[in-house]
Amino acid sequence: MSLDTNKYKKLLLERQEELLALINEHKEDSAPVELDQTMVGRLSRMDALQNQAMAEEVKRRRDNELLRIKAALARIPEDEYGYCLNCGDVIAEERLDLDPSISLCNKCAV
């Protein structure tokens, strides 16, 4: 397979840097919510709890994407990047262009 792994490595590293910056930028979003009713009304507290839960979910998704990126970067020097982890077939370049951290071909992803 004649895959330009340098191109995908660059894309993966750029996305990794972007995600780390976003995680660092939004650290306070999932901070504990103050439950003192004298400080904040009940509805405001509920909004704060909902915002905290959403921020935690966003962070979880970003962390998962970082793990996928790390795994994809580890496959590059092993000459395993671009091959399906399940069946070993080549992953279509169009699919890698959409998400360079992808690890399954179209057939196995279904």
N, C-alpha and C positions, 0 to 999 in steps of 0.2 A: 504494500500500500504506500502511495506517495503522498502522505499527509504532511502538511507544513506544521510540525509540532511547535516550532518557534512562535508562529502566529498565535496558536492556541495557548501556549505558555504565557505569552504577553497578555492575552485577554484574561486568563485566569488570575494572573498576578494583579492586574488592574482592578478586577472585580473584588479580589480579596482585600486590597487596600481600601477600596470604596466601602466595603462592608465593615471593616474594622473602624473606619472613621465614623460611620453611622452609629455603630454600637457605642463608641466612645462619646459621641455627641448626645446620645439619648439615654445615658446611664441613669439620670435622675428620674426619668419617666416611670420607671418601675419601683421607685422608692416606696417604702411603707406609707400608708395613708394615715393621717392623724385622725383618731376616732373621738376626740374631745368635742362634744356637742356644743360647748360654749364657744368654741373657735369657729366651727363650720356647721352649717345647717344640714339636716338629714339628706335632702336632695343633692346638695353640693357634695356631701360625703359619698353618696351613691355614685354620682358622676365620677368622682375621683377614683373610686374603687373600680369602676368600669374602665376608665382610662388606664389605670394601672394594669388590669388584666389584658387589655389590648396591647399595651406596650410589652408585657411579658411574652405574649404570643409572637409579636413581631421579632423580638429578640431571639426567641426559640427558633423561628424560621431562618433568621440570619445566621445563627450558630450552625444549624443544619446545612445551610448552603456553604458555610466556611469549611465544614467537614468534607463535603462533596468536592470542593475545590482542592483541599489538601490531598485527598485521595487521587484526584485526577492528576495533580502535579507529581505525585509519587509514581504514577504509572508511566509518565513520559520517559524518564531515564531507563526504565525497564523495557522499553519498546512495546508496552502493552496499551498505550493510550490510543484511543480510536477503535478499540475492539470491545465488543460486548462482553461484560463480565459473566453473563449467563451462558451464552452459546458460543462465544468466540468469533462470531461474524463481525465484519467491518461495520462500524456505525457510519451512517451516511453523513457526508460533510455538511449538508444542509442542516442536519440535526445538531451537529457540533457547533455550527455557526449560531444557532439559536441559543444553545446552552452548552458551553465548552466543558462543563463539569458533568455532563450526562454520561452514564455508564452502561446503558442498555440500548440495544438496537430497537427499531420500531416494533419488530415482531415480539420481542421479549418484554417490552414495556407495556404491552396490552394486558 
